[in-house]
Amino acid sequence: MEIWYLGHSCFRLRTKNGVIVTDPYDPQVGFKMPRVSADIATISHDHFDHNRPDLVEGSPKVLRWPGEYEIKEIFITGLPSYHDKQQGKERGENVIFLFETEKIKICHLGDLGEKPTARVLETIHSADILFLPVGGTFTLSPQEAAALAKELEPKIVIPMHYQVPELVGNLKEKLAPLSEFEKAWGQKIEILSKLNITPDDLLLSEGTRVIALERR
């Protein structure tokens, strides 16, 4: 499996069964979505920086809601959660997506703004790779994100939704930089251009690696 970071909360997962793109964004964030084709596009919630599947080529199947799906032998579970700590009253609902393919489980938390329910935590605790929002304000704070990742104990954590210089408006002003999460985590973060991973790699991994991917 090959994982690219396309910026903000958007990733491209290229698997032997198909390609998944998560949370494609509007160029209003401050930079454009790269050209990318996919079989599946997931939308965690209906905000401009997460909901532009029309920018993904290949006529992907678009998933927006909780439920269980099987597409091209990729098993996907959408789990309900909230974008805030007020049960959605402030920013609405959020869908957590759990993907299973090539004997690897990947969890994309979307713009999670609360600690999930015990039932959801039990489901996502099996994830090998966790895409984790760490910028705060609109999501979990860097400290809350670090605590949740340590509770879930994935093999790999990949931070997303944090402040970078190219962002504009509220996203630039209110998101914390990656360094705040690194401080909360308590260990230096690895930087990679992309991630190639196999089930054997995960079996050999001890503890949790935190890997920040460079934007493509």
One Martini backbone bead per residue (centre of mass of N, CA, C, O) as a GRO file, in nm:
protein
  216
    1MET     BB    1   0.098   0.036   0.021
    2GLU     BB    2   0.020   0.378  -0.075
    3ILE     BB    3   0.090   0.702   0.081
    4TRP     BB    4  -0.051   1.019   0.032
    5TYR     BB    5  -0.018   1.371   0.082
    6LEU     BB    6  -0.250   1.645  -0.019
    7GLY     BB    7  -0.361   1.788   0.227
    8HIS     BB    8  -0.475   1.842   0.530
    9SER     BB    9  -0.719   1.564   0.500
   10CYS     BB   10  -0.568   1.452   0.239
   11PHE     BB   11  -0.560   1.127   0.084
   12ARG     BB   12  -0.373   0.867  -0.088
   13LEU     BB   13  -0.477   0.528  -0.148
   14ARG     BB   14  -0.279   0.269  -0.281
   15THR     BB   15  -0.407  -0.032  -0.390
   16LYS     BB   16  -0.465  -0.343  -0.531
   17ASN     BB   17  -0.792  -0.266  -0.546
   18GLY     BB   18  -0.753   0.056  -0.504
   19VAL     BB   19  -0.854   0.403  -0.480
   20ILE     BB   20  -0.822   0.647  -0.218
   21VAL     BB   21  -0.996   0.952  -0.116
   22THR     BB   22  -0.968   1.204   0.132
   23ASP     BB   23  -1.097   1.500   0.182
   24PRO     BB   24  -1.146   1.695  -0.045
   25TYR     BB   25  -1.054   2.030  -0.141
   26ASP     BB   26  -1.076   2.361  -0.151
   27PRO     BB   27  -0.885   2.635  -0.268
   28GLN     BB   28  -0.961   2.822  -0.017
   29VAL     BB   29  -0.727   2.721   0.171
   30GLY     BB   30  -0.455   2.808  -0.044
   31PHE     BB   31  -0.467   2.540  -0.220
   32LYS     BB   32  -0.449   2.296  -0.456
   33MET     BB   33  -0.562   2.030  -0.584
   34PRO     BB   34  -0.443   1.767  -0.707
   35ARG     BB   35  -0.423   1.551  -0.947
   36VAL     BB   36  -0.673   1.288  -0.906
   37SER     BB   37  -0.749   0.940  -0.891
   38ALA     BB   38  -1.050   0.736  -0.812
   39ASP     BB   39  -1.279   0.498  -0.663
   40ILE     BB   40  -1.274   0.653  -0.379
   41ALA     BB   41  -1.465   0.895  -0.177
   42THR     BB   42  -1.432   1.069   0.129
   43ILE     BB   43  -1.669   1.238   0.360
   44SER     BB   44  -1.683   1.367   0.679
   45HIS     BB   45  -1.791   1.661   0.585
   46ASP     BB   46  -1.975   1.977   0.495
   47HIS     BB   47  -1.692   2.131   0.422
   48PHE     BB   48  -1.486   2.299   0.205
   49ASP     BB   49  -1.215   2.137   0.331
   50HIS     BB   50  -1.383   1.825   0.258
   51ASN     BB   51  -1.616   1.857  -0.015
   52ARG     BB   52  -1.449   1.780  -0.324
   53PRO     BB   53  -1.515   1.522  -0.531
   54ASP     BB   54  -1.517   1.678  -0.812
   55LEU     BB   55  -1.181   1.685  -0.804
   56VAL     BB   56  -1.205   1.382  -0.864
   57GLU     BB   57  -1.105   1.148  -1.064
   58GLY     BB   58  -1.295   0.861  -1.201
   59SER     BB   59  -1.572   0.839  -1.071
   60PRO     BB   60  -1.621   0.812  -0.772
   61LYS     BB   61  -1.722   0.672  -0.490
   62VAL     BB   62  -1.932   0.838  -0.259
   63LEU     BB   63  -1.875   0.889   0.094
   64ARG     BB   64  -2.087   1.035   0.381
   65TRP     BB   65  -2.184   0.791   0.564
   66PRO     BB   66  -2.281   0.585   0.773
   67GLY     BB   67  -2.152   0.248   0.740
   68GLU     BB   68  -2.140  -0.040   0.520
   69TYR     BB   69  -1.874  -0.124   0.284
   70GLU     BB   70  -1.812  -0.267  -0.058
   71ILE     BB   71  -1.522  -0.190  -0.266
   72LYS     BB   72  -1.310  -0.364  -0.434
   73GLU     BB   73  -1.235  -0.524  -0.166
   74ILE     BB   74  -1.314  -0.281   0.019
   75PHE     BB   75  -1.350  -0.214   0.361
   76ILE     BB   76  -1.611   0.002   0.499
   77THR     BB   77  -1.646   0.219   0.790
   78GLY     BB   78  -1.897   0.431   0.914
   79LEU     BB   79  -1.874   0.666   1.187
   80PRO     BB   80  -2.017   0.833   1.436
   81SER     BB   81  -1.977   1.189   1.504
   82TYR     BB   82  -1.819   1.496   1.617
   83HIS     BB   83  -1.709   1.844   1.566
   84ASP     BB   84  -1.778   1.859   1.877
   85LYS     BB   85  -1.879   1.901   2.234
   86GLN     BB   86  -2.214   1.952   2.137
   87GLN     BB   87  -2.338   1.739   1.946
   88GLY     BB   88  -2.320   1.946   1.680
   89LYS     BB   89  -2.417   2.248   1.749
   90GLU     BB   90  -2.160   2.399   1.624
   91ARG     BB   91  -2.046   2.187   1.356
   92GLY     BB   92  -2.156   1.903   1.364
   93GLU     BB   93  -2.099   1.628   1.190
   94ASN     BB   94  -1.896   1.316   1.183
   95VAL     BB   95  -1.697   1.089   0.984
   96ILE     BB   96  -1.561   0.785   1.043
   97PHE     BB   97  -1.305   0.600   0.867
   98LEU     BB   98  -1.276   0.245   0.797
   99PHE     BB   99  -1.015   0.060   0.648
  100GLU     BB  100  -0.993  -0.262   0.459
  101THR     BB  101  -0.676  -0.373   0.322
  102GLU     BB  102  -0.419  -0.585   0.289
  103LYS     BB  103  -0.432  -0.636   0.606
  104ILE     BB  104  -0.519  -0.329   0.657
  105LYS     BB  105  -0.589  -0.067   0.897
  106ILE     BB  106  -0.764   0.245   0.842
  107CYS     BB  107  -0.799   0.567   1.012
  108HIS     BB  108  -1.030   0.841   0.960
  109LEU     BB  109  -1.130   1.120   1.165
  110GLY     BB  110  -1.141   1.382   1.055
  111ASP     BB  111  -1.326   1.638   1.239
  112LEU     BB  112  -1.261   1.568   1.533
  113GLY     BB  113  -1.413   1.713   1.854
  114GLU     BB  114  -1.421   1.437   2.015
  115LYS     BB  115  -1.471   1.182   2.212
  116PRO     BB  116  -1.556   0.891   2.146
  117THR     BB  117  -1.731   0.639   2.184
  118ALA     BB  118  -1.697   0.329   2.304
  119ARG     BB  119  -1.786   0.188   2.043
  120VAL     BB  120  -1.594   0.335   1.851
  121LEU     BB  121  -1.330   0.275   1.996
  122GLU     BB  122  -1.347  -0.032   1.961
  123THR     BB  123  -1.334  -0.028   1.649
  124ILE     BB  124  -1.060   0.162   1.611
  125HIS     BB  125  -0.845  -0.001   1.783
  126SER     BB  126  -0.758  -0.185   1.520
  127ALA     BB  127  -0.585   0.017   1.399
  128ASP     BB  128  -0.279   0.072   1.230
  129ILE     BB  129  -0.375   0.349   1.097
  130LEU     BB  130  -0.373   0.707   1.189
  131PHE     BB  131  -0.572   0.980   1.106
  132LEU     BB  132  -0.486   1.292   1.275
  133PRO     BB  133  -0.618   1.560   1.423
  134VAL     BB  134  -0.401   1.852   1.559
  135GLY     BB  135  -0.494   2.179   1.544
  136GLY     BB  136  -0.754   2.252   1.655
  137THR     BB  137  -1.060   2.426   1.736
  138PHE     BB  138  -1.211   2.221   1.514
  139THR     BB  139  -1.067   2.011   1.695
  140LEU     BB  140  -0.862   1.853   1.841
  141SER     BB  141  -0.620   1.897   2.032
  142PRO     BB  142  -0.298   1.821   2.061
  143GLN     BB  143  -0.343   1.684   2.339
  144GLU     BB  144  -0.593   1.512   2.268
  145ALA     BB  145  -0.467   1.363   2.030
  146ALA     BB  146  -0.239   1.225   2.186
  147ALA     BB  147  -0.420   1.073   2.387
  148LEU     BB  148  -0.580   0.908   2.180
  149ALA     BB  149  -0.343   0.764   2.042
  150LYS     BB  150  -0.243   0.622   2.303
  151GLU     BB  151  -0.507   0.462   2.344
  152LEU     BB  152  -0.517   0.313   2.054
  153GLU     BB  153  -0.240   0.199   1.947
  154PRO     BB  154  -0.107   0.235   1.687
  155LYS     BB  155   0.151   0.195   1.463
  156ILE     BB  156   0.043   0.461   1.303
  157VAL     BB  157   0.080   0.817   1.289
  158ILE     BB  158  -0.099   1.073   1.094
  159PRO     BB  159  -0.098   1.389   1.060
  160MET     BB  160  -0.357   1.651   1.049
  161HIS     BB  161  -0.492   1.952   1.046
  162TYR     BB  162  -0.269   2.193   1.019
  163GLN     BB  163  -0.047   2.443   1.027
  164VAL     BB  164   0.033   2.629   0.731
  165PRO     BB  165   0.146   2.885   0.533
  166GLU     BB  166  -0.074   2.844   0.288
  167LEU     BB  167  -0.287   2.913   0.452
  168VAL     BB  168  -0.608   3.070   0.511
  169GLY     BB  169  -0.747   3.244   0.739
  170ASN     BB  170  -0.873   3.058   0.991
  171LEU     BB  171  -0.680   2.824   0.942
  172LYS     BB  172  -0.419   2.989   0.995
  173GLU     BB  173  -0.504   3.130   1.273
  174LYS     BB  174  -0.632   2.853   1.443
  175LEU     BB  175  -0.412   2.661   1.380
  176ALA     BB  176  -0.189   2.443   1.479
  177PRO     BB  177   0.111   2.334   1.468
  178LEU     BB  178   0.295   2.048   1.460
  179SER     BB  179   0.475   2.119   1.711
  180GLU     BB  180   0.246   2.087   1.924
  181PHE     BB  181   0.215   1.783   1.891
  182GLU     BB  182   0.504   1.699   1.941
  183LYS     BB  183   0.505   1.802   2.231
  184ALA     BB  184   0.265   1.624   2.331
  185TRP     BB  185   0.396   1.348   2.253
  186GLY     BB  186   0.735   1.357   2.319
  187GLN     BB  187   0.836   1.314   2.012
  188LYS     BB  188   0.987   1.282   1.731
  189ILE     BB  189   0.905   1.339   1.400
  190GLU     BB  190   0.864   1.191   1.112
  191ILE     BB  191   0.981   1.246   0.768
  192LEU     BB  192   0.792   1.193   0.464
  193SER     BB  193   0.691   1.170   0.131
  194LYS     BB  194   0.603   0.864   0.177
  195LEU     BB  195   0.405   0.554   0.221
  196ASN     BB  196   0.523   0.224   0.246
  197ILE     BB  197   0.311  -0.066   0.321
  198THR     BB  198   0.301  -0.367   0.515
  199PRO     BB  199   0.215  -0.616   0.721
  200ASP     BB  200   0.511  -0.683   0.798
  201ASP     BB  201   0.590  -0.404   0.894
  202LEU     BB  202   0.386  -0.399   1.131
  203LEU     BB  203   0.494  -0.650   1.284
  204LEU     BB  204   0.788  -0.510   1.330
  205SER     BB  205   0.657  -0.296   1.488
  206GLU     BB  206   0.730  -0.083   1.766
  207GLY     BB  207   0.497   0.070   1.868
  208THR     BB  208   0.459   0.424   1.786
  209ARG     BB  209   0.452   0.593   1.491
  210VAL     BB  210   0.533   0.926   1.378
  211ILE     BB  211   0.414   1.052   1.055
  212ALA     BB  212   0.505   1.308   0.840
  213LEU     BB  213   0.375   1.415   0.541
  214GLU     BB  214   0.440   1.537   0.249
  215ARG     BB  215   0.319   1.747   0.028
  216ARG     BB  216   0.233   1.692  -0.316
   0.00000   0.00000   0.00000
